[in-house]
């Protein structure tokens, strides 16, 4: 009986060891639990995500340099300096001023009328001339210096002289550009000299004292090319 009991206990111990080893092996072979999906409102992270964390958003790329569109309202005038570039034709490309007769001269293209034309129109004129010698010439015209559209300011002003004119320059802007008044300037007696289309000279009054107080704002006119402001 003791010998039977001894063999029974040994068998039970052996079975227990086998079962324990089997369970341990299954635990090792069991796949790992995947990470839970991000809850609603949480942002996913990863190597392919955008800097904002939104996978649907494209990753931003450096902005490309955009070309500046032609200002079709600008009219070329005498003394303006133009940069004319003909692609892959350095012998034709150059910077040059518009002559007093309003024309320019280019190799192959000859003389062309520039004053009174927009840069885009002049590009087309030059390209049409060059087609006799070149295949599909690509022409770019840039106004480097605007000298035809200036205004003058004279008299009791800190920095009298000629200044470039933009489309929005007013009389107050011009006074500021010229550094303001001298001590004995007659600020109530300023006037603008302007030549009209008929060639007559207009005398336009400007009372600085009242304009800066918000009165007579219509006197703060936008200047036109070749206007002259006189500060007595």
C-alpha distance (Angstrom), angle and dihedral (degrees) to the residues before:
residue distance angle dihedral
X1 . . .
X2 3.80 . .
X3 3.78 90.1 .
X4 3.87 90.5 51.4
X5 3.76 90.9 47.3
X6 3.83 90.5 50.3
X7 3.81 92.4 51.8
X8 3.85 91.4 47.0
X9 3.81 92.0 53.0
X10 3.79 91.4 47.6
X11 3.82 91.5 51.4
X12 3.83 92.0 49.5
X13 3.79 91.1 50.2
X14 3.78 90.9 49.2
X15 3.82 92.0 50.5
X16 3.81 91.0 48.7
X17 3.80 91.5 52.2
X18 3.81 91.6 49.3
X19 3.81 93.0 48.9
X20 3.80 92.2 47.7
X21 3.79 91.0 50.5
X22 3.81 91.4 49.3
X23 3.82 92.9 50.8
X24 3.83 91.0 48.9
X25 3.79 91.2 51.1
X26 3.82 91.7 50.8
X27 3.77 90.7 50.2
X28 3.79 90.5 53.1
X29 3.80 93.1 47.3
X30 3.83 93.9 48.2
X31 3.86 110.2 110.4
X32 3.75 117.3 -113.2
X33 3.80 117.1 -101.9
X34 3.84 110.2 -104.1
X35 3.75 119.6 -120.7
X36 3.78 111.4 -91.6
X37 3.80 118.3 -105.8
X38 3.78 114.5 -99.4
X39 3.75 113.0 -90.8
X40 3.75 121.2 -111.3
X41 3.79 110.4 -73.6
X42 3.80 93.8 23.8
X43 3.81 119.8 113.8
X44 3.75 120.5 -126.1
X45 3.75 118.3 -127.1
X46 3.76 130.3 -153.4
X47 3.78 145.0 116.9
X48 3.80 93.4 -78.3
X49 3.78 96.8 49.0
X50 3.76 121.4 108.7
X51 3.82 121.1 -110.9
X52 3.80 88.2 -101.9
X53 3.79 91.9 56.9
X54 3.81 93.3 -118.1
X55 3.83 108.8 120.6
X56 3.79 90.6 -157.8
X57 3.79 92.4 58.3
X58 3.81 115.4 91.4
X59 3.76 117.3 -119.5
X60 3.81 105.9 -105.7
X61 3.78 117.9 -114.4
X62 3.80 126.9 -155.6
X63 3.77 110.5 -79.1
X64 3.77 114.5 -104.9
X65 3.76 119.1 -125.4
X66 3.77 106.7 -99.8
X67 3.76 120.1 -146.2
X68 3.78 117.8 -118.4
X69 3.78 113.7 -113.8
X70 3.80 119.3 -124.9
X71 3.77 116.6 -94.8
X72 3.80 98.0 -128.8
X73 3.80 90.9 -170.4
X74 3.82 94.3 64.9
X75 3.79 114.8 95.7
X76 3.80 118.1 -159.1
X77 3.79 114.8 -124.7
X78 3.78 140.2 -174.7
X79 3.82 115.6 -65.2
X80 3.81 93.4 20.2
X81 3.82 111.1 135.2
X82 3.81 114.3 -129.4
X83 3.81 129.3 -162.3
X84 3.80 106.7 -150.8
X85 3.78 117.0 -170.1
X86 3.80 124.6 -174.3
X87 3.79 109.3 -169.2
X88 3.80 112.9 -110.4
X89 3.82 90.8 -3.9
X90 3.83 106.7 100.2
X91 3.81 92.1 163.9
X92 3.80 90.2 62.8
X93 3.81 97.9 37.5
X94 3.79 116.4 88.9
X95 3.81 147.9 131.3
X96 3.78 117.0 -107.2
X97 3.81 140.9 156.3
X98 3.77 124.8 -111.5
X99 3.80 107.8 -109.0
X100 3.79 123.4 -122.6
X101 3.82 88.6 -101.2
X102 3.82 88.9 58.6
X103 3.79 95.9 -110.7
X104 3.80 138.1 114.9
X105 3.81 132.2 -159.6
X106 3.79 124.8 -138.3
X107 3.80 131.6 177.1
X108 3.83 111.4 -97.7
X109 3.81 91.5 1.9
X110 3.81 96.1 64.3
X111 3.79 121.1 -163.9
X112 3.79 119.0 -8.6
X113 3.78 133.8 -179.7
X114 3.82 107.9 -113.1
X115 3.81 104.5 162.6
X116 3.77 111.4 86.4
X117 3.82 92.6 24.2
X118 3.81 128.7 102.6
X119 3.82 118.2 -124.5
X120 3.82 89.7 -106.9
X121 3.80 92.5 51.9
X122 3.79 91.1 48.5
X123 3.81 90.3 50.8
X124 3.80 89.3 56.2
X125 3.81 92.1 46.4
X126 3.81 92.1 52.1
X127 3.81 93.2 44.8
X128 3.82 91.3 51.5
X129 3.81 90.8 52.9
X130 3.80 93.3 47.0
X131 3.81 94.9 50.7
X132 3.78 87.8 81.0
X133 3.81 88.6 66.8
X134 3.82 106.6 18.9
X135 3.79 134.4 48.9
X136 3.80 112.9 -118.4
X137 3.83 97.1 -23.2
X138 3.81 114.6 -153.3
X139 3.80 110.2 -145.7
X140 3.80 129.8 -172.7
X141 3.81 123.8 -171.8
X142 3.81 119.8 -166.1
X143 3.79 124.8 179.3
X144 3.80 102.6 -130.9
X145 3.79 97.9 178.5
X146 3.78 127.7 18.4
X147 3.78 107.9 -147.7
X148 3.77 100.8 145.8
X149 3.81 94.6 66.0
X150 3.76 104.4 57.9
X151 3.78 135.3 131.7
X152 3.80 128.8 -149.8
X153 3.77 129.7 -137.1
X154 3.81 119.9 -168.4
X155 3.80 141.8 172.0
X156 3.80 130.0 34.3
X157 3.81 95.6 10.5
X158 3.82 129.4 120.2
X159 3.81 96.8 -123.0
X160 3.81 110.4 19.9
X161 3.78 117.6 -174.4
X162 3.79 145.6 85.4
X163 3.80 120.7 -42.9
X164 3.81 133.8 -173.2
X165 3.77 113.7 -100.2
X166 3.78 126.2 -134.3
X167 3.78 124.3 -168.9
X168 3.81 92.4 -104.5
X169 3.82 101.1 45.4
X170 3.80 111.5 129.1
X171 3.82 131.0 -173.6
X172 3.81 90.8 -97.3
X173 3.80 89.6 50.5
X174 3.79 90.2 52.1
X175 3.81 93.0 50.8
X176 3.80 90.1 50.5
X177 3.82 91.8 48.8
X178 3.80 89.6 52.0
X179 3.79 92.3 54.2
X180 3.80 99.6 -106.5
X181 3.80 132.2 -85.9
X182 3.76 133.7 -35.5
X183 3.79 118.7 -121.3
X184 3.79 98.4 -92.1
X185 3.82 99.3 38.8
X186 3.81 114.1 139.6
X187 3.78 95.8 -130.2
X188 3.82 93.5 -178.0
X189 3.81 94.4 54.2
X190 3.83 102.5 53.8
X191 3.80 116.8 133.9
X192 3.79 139.6 -178.1
X193 3.79 123.0 -133.7
X194 3.79 113.6 -148.4
X195 3.78 133.4 171.2
X196 3.79 114.9 -138.5
X197 3.81 127.2 -147.3
X198 3.80 90.7 -90.0
X199 3.80 91.7 56.5
X200 3.79 95.2 -107.7
X201 3.80 119.4 137.1
X202 3.80 115.4 -122.4
X203 3.80 124.4 -153.5
X204 3.83 110.3 -148.8
X205 3.84 116.3 -173.7
X206 3.80 122.8 -139.4
X207 3.82 123.9 -171.4
X208 3.80 106.6 -163.4
X209 3.81 93.9 -171.2
X210 3.79 94.7 58.3
X211 3.83 96.8 38.3
X212 3.80 94.1 56.1
X213 3.83 88.3 51.7
X214 3.81 89.8 57.4
X215 3.80 95.0 -103.4
X216 3.81 123.2 126.3
X217 3.83 93.7 6.9
X218 3.81 88.8 171.2
X219 3.81 87.9 74.5
X220 3.81 89.9 66.9
X221 3.79 91.0 81.6
X222 3.77 127.9 175.7
X223 3.75 110.4 -103.0
X224 3.78 124.2 -119.5
X225 3.81 128.7 -149.2
X226 3.82 112.2 -70.4
X227 3.81 95.3 11.9
X228 3.80 112.6 151.1
X229 3.80 121.4 -148.9
X230 3.80 113.7 -155.4
X231 3.81 119.3 -160.3
X232 3.84 106.8 -170.5
